[in-house]
Amino acid sequence: MIGDCVMIVNNQVITDHRVDCLFEQGKFAIKSNDEADKKTILQNIRKLANKPDGYWIGSLDKSSINHVINGSLEVTSNHIVLMTDGFYDFYTQNSGYNFGELIEMRKESTNIDPIYGKKDDASILIIDV
């Protein structure tokens, strides 16, 4: 598991919480500053991606693989669902739908993130067990 991904297995949500504090600080700073400062705040946060004093996310930077959290567990559910944080946010806001419906809804969605001013990546992988 790494910073910008989520896994749902055995009705548990598993993610990497090492990035939570930094992103919460960034969201607070963005809300309390003017438009010009928002871009600078976001750029400063993004500069910390995949850096020893920052946070680790999945990317084309091959060194990020050395910073994943790994482990094992007994799978008792019928599915293992892996998703990016962008799809997970959409999933939590629309929890009454199945994954197939959510995928179609997300494809059609034009919502822009009110904090970051862009549409986050939204990938999902459903593994039947």
C-alpha positions in Angstrom: 0.0 0.0 0.0 1.2 3.5 -0.8 0.0 7.0 -0.1 -2.6 7.6 -2.8 -4.2 4.2 -2.9 -6.9 2.3 -1.0 -7.7 -1.4 -0.7 -11.0 -2.8 0.4 -10.9 -6.4 1.5 -12.9 -8.3 4.1 -15.1 -5.2 4.5 -12.0 -3.3 5.7 -10.6 -0.1 4.2 -6.8 -0.3 4.2 -4.7 2.7 3.2 -1.4 4.4 3.9 -2.0 7.1 6.5 1.5 8.5 6.4 0.3 11.3 4.1 -2.8 12.3 6.1 -1.3 15.0 8.3 0.5 16.7 5.4 -2.7 16.8 3.2 -4.8 18.1 6.1 -2.4 20.9 6.7 -2.4 21.7 3.0 -6.2 21.8 2.8 -6.4 24.1 5.9 -3.8 26.4 4.4 -5.6 26.5 1.1 -8.9 27.4 2.7 -7.4 30.2 4.7 -5.4 31.9 1.9 -6.2 33.8 -1.2 -6.2 32.4 -4.7 -2.6 33.4 -5.5 -1.3 31.6 -2.4 -3.2 28.4 -3.2 -1.1 27.6 -6.2 2.1 28.1 -4.2 0.8 25.9 -1.3 -0.1 23.1 -3.8 3.2 23.3 -5.6 5.1 23.1 -2.3 3.1 20.0 -1.2 3.7 18.4 -4.6 7.4 19.0 -4.4 7.4 16.6 -1.4 6.1 13.7 -3.4 8.4 10.7 -3.3 11.0 12.5 -1.2 12.5 11.2 2.1 11.1 14.1 4.1 7.8 14.2 2.3 5.3 11.5 1.3 5.3 8.5 -1.0 2.8 7.9 -3.8 2.5 5.5 -6.7 4.2 7.0 -9.7 6.6 6.4 -12.5 9.4 7.1 -10.0 10.7 3.6 -9.5 12.1 4.4 -6.1 8.6 4.7 -4.7 8.3 0.9 -4.6 10.8 0.8 -1.8 8.4 2.8 0.4 5.2 0.7 0.2 3.6 -0.8 3.3 3.2 -4.5 2.7 1.8 -7.4 4.7 -0.5 -10.3 4.4 -4.0 -11.2 5.5 -6.5 -14.0 5.1 -9.0 -13.0 2.5 -12.5 -14.0 3.4 -14.4 -11.7 1.0 -15.4 -12.4 -2.6 -13.5 -9.4 -3.9 -10.4 -7.3 -3.4 -10.9 -3.8 -4.5 -7.9 -1.5 -5.2 -8.5 2.2 -6.1 -6.8 5.5 -6.2 -7.7 8.2 -3.7 -9.6 10.0 -6.5 -12.0 7.0 -7.0 -12.2 6.4 -3.2 -13.4 9.9 -2.6 -16.1 9.4 -5.2 -17.0 6.0 -3.7 -17.4 7.4 -0.2 -19.7 10.2 -1.5 -21.9 7.7 -3.4 -21.9 4.6 -1.2 -25.4 3.5 -2.2 -24.2 2.3 -5.6 -22.4 -0.8 -6.8 -18.9 -0.6 -8.3 -20.2 -1.0 -11.9 -22.6 1.9 -11.4 -19.9 4.0 -9.7 -17.5 3.5 -12.6 -20.1 4.7 -15.1 -21.1 7.6 -12.9 -17.4 8.6 -12.5 -16.8 8.5 -16.2 -19.7 11.0 -16.7 -18.7 13.2 -13.7 -17.3 16.6 -14.5 -16.9 17.7 -10.9 -13.8 19.7 -10.1 -12.2 19.3 -6.7 -13.1 22.4 -4.7 -9.7 22.4 -2.9 -7.3 21.5 -5.6 -9.2 22.9 -8.6 -8.8 19.8 -10.8 -10.4 16.4 -11.4 -8.3 13.8 -9.5 -7.3 10.5 -11.1 -9.9 7.9 -10.6 -8.7 4.3 -11.1 -10.2 1.1 -9.7 -9.3 -2.6 -10.0 -11.7 -5.2 -8.8 -10.3 -8.7 -8.2 -12.7 -11.6 -7.9 -11.4 -14.1 -5.4 
